[in-house]
Amino acid sequence: TLVFEKKASDLISLNLMLPGINVQQLLQKICHVPVIVVIAKTGSDDKANMLLHGACDYIIKPFSNRELLARAQVQL
């Protein structure tokens, strides 16, 4: 059982490279909460796929805390 299934969340930051987890399927399960995907890939297909599968935004590694906080504030 994942943490978000037990607790209410206002926003989720999700690493695209979670081992053993299909992020696209996971995004469909948590469609009721804004998700910012943390991504190391910079290809436009990767970014577009995350947005098309339910992510509200993405941030590319490496990133600054300030940028992540600004993106979170926009979603909240």
GIGIKA-V24295 format. One record per residue. RES is the residue in one small letter. PHI is phi in whole degrees, 0 to 359 (none if undefined). PSI is psi in whole degrees, 0 to 359 (none if undefined). D_FIRST is the distance of its C-alpha to the first C-alpha in Angstrom with 2 decimals. Layout:
RES;PHI;PSI;D_FIRST + RES;PHI;PSI;D_FIRST
//
This chain:
t;none;133;0.00 + l;274;154;3.77 + v;302;318;6.63 + f;294;341;8.52 + e;283;340;6.79 + k;261;331;7.90 + k;235;148;11.11 + a;285;137;13.91 + s;232;148;15.07 + d;269;332;18.55 + l;201;145;18.14 + i;235;134;15.86 + s;256;123;17.46 + l;233;123;15.92 + n;285;127;17.47 + l;296;330;18.65 + m;263;43;18.73 + l;290;126;15.15 + p;292;132;15.55 + g;77;8;14.11 + i;235;131;12.65 + n;276;108;14.93 + v;296;325;15.29 + q;296;318;17.30 + q;292;322;14.74 + l;296;320;12.14 + l;300;323;15.03 + q;293;330;15.59 + k;284;334;12.23 + i;246;38;12.98 + c;292;348;16.66 + h;273;358;17.07 + v;231;135;16.88 + p;299;136;19.39 + v;236;127;18.20 + i;256;118;20.55 + v;273;131;20.06 + v;266;122;21.42 + i;228;139;23.47 + a;265;337;25.95 + k;283;143;27.52 + t;245;6;30.40 + g;291;143;31.31 + s;295;331;31.74 + d;294;317;29.91 + d;298;315;26.69 + k;294;316;26.95 + a;297;319;27.95 + n;299;318;25.12 + m;297;317;22.48 + l;294;320;24.45 + l;289;338;24.95 + h;262;9;21.26 + g;121;352;20.38 + a;291;142;20.68 + c;271;341;23.11 + d;194;171;24.53 + y;217;159;24.40 + i;222;136;25.83 + i;265;133;27.37 + k;287;145;27.14 + p;284;153;28.97 + f;223;162;28.96 + s;266;154;30.22 + n;301;323;28.40 + r;299;317;30.97 + e;294;316;30.09 + l;298;316;26.34 + l;296;321;27.22 + a;295;317;29.71 + r;294;321;27.31 + a;296;316;24.76 + q;299;320;27.70 + v;298;320;28.78 + q;286;331;25.45 + l;272;none;25.31
//
